[in-house]
Amino acid sequence: MVDLVSPNFDSEAKKLQNIAGQPRSQGQYSYYSLDPQVSCFLNFTIIEYAARNPELWIGWATSRVHGIEQPAFRILDKDVISYFRAYHEALRFK
């Protein structure tokens, strides 16, 4: 998993990276901290599968402090998924 996180989530992302680096862990995790200058961005996850097409989950908002929760949407359109792959890449190097 390659995660993009806001600067206030850095400590949590570091913990996840340490857990993923443990010998018994089966996953890989890396993260990039977004530039604080980047304004609000949309939460999304692209899930890749070995035997079927990827899917994009998008649009949720959560806040532990304010109790905000809303639904997410599943998108299977290949063009939309390609757009969000490029968006992910662009945010990494912003």
N, C-alpha and C positions, 0 to 999 in steps of 0.2 A: 504494500500500500504506500502510495506517495500522497502525503497530506499537505494541504496549505492551511496554515493557521494564523489567526490574528495574534499580535504580540502578547496579549494577555493570556493566551493559551500555551505559551512556550513551555512552561514548567510541566504541564500535563503531557504535551507532546514528547518532551524529553523522557518522562517516565515510560511512555509507550515504547519509545525507541529502545530504552534499556531492557524492558520486558522482552521485546522481539529479538534482542541480541543474546538472550539466555540460551544455553546449549540445548535445552529441551523444546525451545520454541520452534514451531513449524512455519511461522510467517516471517515476512520481512516488512519493516516499517521505516520510512524516512519522512522527514517533514521539512517544509520551508516556511519560514515566518514571513508573512506579508509585510510589505513596507507600510508603516503607519499612515503614509500619505494616500494609500489606496482607499478610496471611499467604500461605502457599503457594497458588499458583493453577495451574490446568490449562493446559498449552500447547494452543493450537488455532489453526487458520487456516481462514478461509472463502474459498473461491475462487469468484469470480463469472465467468460466461461471457456473451458476447453472445447466443449462439444456443442455449443449453441451461440447465438448472437449476443452481443453485449446489451446491457440495459442501462439507462440513465435514471437515477432517482434525484429529484430536484425539488427545491422550494420550501423545505422545512425551516422553521425558526424555533430555536429553543433558548431559554434563558433560565439558568438556575436561580438567579436573583429575582427576576420579575415573574416567573411562572408562566412564561409564554410558550405555548405549544400550538402547532398547526399541522395539517396533513402534508404529506409529500406526494409527488406525482411520479409515476413510472412512465418513461418514454422509451420506445423501441425504434424510432425512426433513425436510420443510419446517418442521414445528413445532420440531424440535430446532435447526435452523439459525436460526430466528427467536429462540429462547431465547438462543443464543450471540451473536447480533448485539446483543441487549439487554444481555447480560453484558459484552461488549466496551465498549459505550457507558458502562455503569455504572462499569467499572474506570477508564476515561479520566478521569472526573470525581470519583473517590474522593478 
